[in-house]
Amino acid sequence: MTSRHLTDEEIQDYLDGNLQSENRLLEEHLQTCQLCQNTLEEYNRLYEELKVDEGFELSPGFLESVLSRLKKEKASTSSLSLAEILILGMMAIVALFTTIYFVNWASFGQVISRILISEAKTLLTIWGNSVKLLMELNLSPDLLFLAGVILLIIKLLDYLIINRSHQLVKNHS
């Protein structure tokens, strides 16, 4: 007989018949423990309800309904007219030339160079510490590079899959 209460997983495994070797011990505990008996009864009721549950099914016209709504929303969103595009382009050009005229490029260059130097020092420190850590773990720094390449490949695949699914949705509508 166990001196502790049964976990939810143990009770579920018991009901599923997955604990053949431990059944006698669990049954002995269940005969004496009211708390575990209550939990077992709750799971029994849940299992019985799940047996009679018919599940969930979408209506036959659900897909067509959603796609028609998406088409209506797409049609209702207005795109920019040629005049609006020209005005936005001209505003961007004016903003660019205004920035070029009013910015003191010498100080701007100094600020950018300070930021870049600071970031480069930080990156070199991180790289150096990573290499030291990998060496202490008896691992090659090439492992860090390989992990980065693998992460980049995963990101690329993720991007391609997401774009492909968006294209399929666009083509379907």
URNORZI-V411866 format. One record per residue. N is the residue number from 1. RES is the residue in one small letter. PSI is psi in degrees with one decimal (999 if undefined). D_CENTER is the distance of its C-alpha to the mean C-alpha in whole Angstrom. Layout:
N:RES:PSI:D_CENTER
N:RES:PSI:D_CENTER
//
This chain:
1:m:137.9:44
2:t:150.0:41
3:s:2.2:41
4:r:163.2:38
5:h:155.1:36
6:l:144.3:34
7:t:163.9:30
8:d:-39.4:28
9:e:-40.9:27
10:e:-41.7:31
11:i:-41.4:32
12:q:-42.8:30
13:d:-38.0:31
14:y:-46.4:34
15:l:-31.9:34
16:d:-10.4:32
17:g:25.4:35
18:n:-1.7:33
19:l:55.8:35
20:q:-43.8:39
21:s:-25.8:40
22:e:2.1:39
23:n:-43.5:40
24:r:-44.0:43
25:l:-41.5:42
26:l:-41.7:40
27:e:-38.8:42
28:e:-43.4:45
29:h:-41.3:42
30:l:-27.8:41
31:q:-27.0:45
32:t:-14.9:45
33:c:110.9:42
34:q:-38.2:42
35:l:-46.7:38
36:c:-32.0:37
37:q:-43.7:39
38:n:-43.1:38
39:t:-41.3:34
40:l:-41.9:35
41:e:-41.0:37
42:e:-44.8:34
43:y:-36.3:32
44:n:-44.1:35
45:r:-42.6:35
46:l:-46.0:31
47:y:-41.1:32
48:e:-40.7:35
49:e:-38.9:33
50:l:-30.1:30
51:k:-35.4:33
52:v:-5.8:34
53:d:128.2:31
54:e:-10.6:31
55:g:-172.2:27
56:f:134.6:26
57:e:134.7:27
58:l:150.2:26
59:s:155.5:29
60:p:-34.9:31
61:g:14.2:31
62:f:-49.4:27
63:l:-46.1:26
64:e:-37.9:29
65:s:-45.8:28
66:v:-43.6:25
67:l:-38.3:26
68:s:-37.6:29
69:r:-41.5:27
70:l:-40.2:25
71:k:-41.6:28
72:k:-43.4:30
73:e:-40.0:27
74:k:-40.2:27
75:a:-32.4:31
76:s:-23.1:31
77:t:125.4:29
78:s:142.5:32
79:s:163.6:31
80:l:139.8:33
81:s:168.8:37
82:l:-39.9:39
83:a:-41.7:40
84:e:-39.3:37
85:i:-43.3:36
86:l:-42.7:39
87:i:-44.6:39
88:l:-39.7:36
89:g:-44.5:36
90:m:-39.7:40
91:m:-39.4:38
92:a:-41.0:36
93:i:-43.0:39
94:v:-43.5:41
95:a:-40.9:38
96:l:-48.7:38
97:f:-34.2:41
98:t:-43.2:42
99:t:-45.0:39
100:i:-39.8:41
101:y:-44.2:44
102:f:-15.6:44
103:v:134.8:41
104:n:100.1:43
105:w:-25.6:42
106:a:-49.5:43
107:s:-33.1:42
108:f:-43.8:38
109:g:-39.0:39
110:q:-42.9:39
111:v:-46.8:36
112:i:-42.8:34
113:s:-38.6:36
114:r:-43.4:36
115:i:-46.8:32
116:l:-42.0:31
117:i:-43.5:34
118:s:-44.8:32
119:e:-39.0:29
120:a:-42.1:30
121:k:-42.8:32
122:t:-45.9:29
123:l:-40.5:27
124:l:-38.2:30
125:t:-45.2:30
126:i:-44.2:26
127:w:-44.9:27
128:g:-43.3:30
129:n:-37.8:29
130:s:-42.9:26
131:v:-43.6:29
132:k:-44.8:31
133:l:-45.2:29
134:l:-38.2:28
135:m:-41.0:32
136:e:-29.8:32
137:l:7.1:30
138:n:37.0:32
139:l:155.6:29
140:s:143.4:30
141:p:-21.1:28
142:d:-24.6:28
143:l:-40.4:25
144:l:-43.7:23
145:f:-44.7:24
146:l:-42.2:23
147:a:-41.2:19
148:g:-42.5:19
149:v:-43.0:20
150:i:-42.4:18
151:l:-39.6:15
152:l:-40.5:16
153:i:-42.8:17
154:i:-43.0:13
155:k:-42.0:12
156:l:-46.1:15
157:l:-41.6:14
158:d:-45.4:11
159:y:-45.1:13
160:l:-40.2:16
161:i:-43.7:14
162:i:-44.4:13
163:n:-40.7:16
164:r:-41.8:18
165:s:-36.0:16
166:h:-38.9:17
167:q:-40.2:21
168:l:-40.3:21
169:v:-43.1:20
170:k:-46.0:23
171:n:-31.5:25
172:h:-30.0:25
173:s:999:26
//
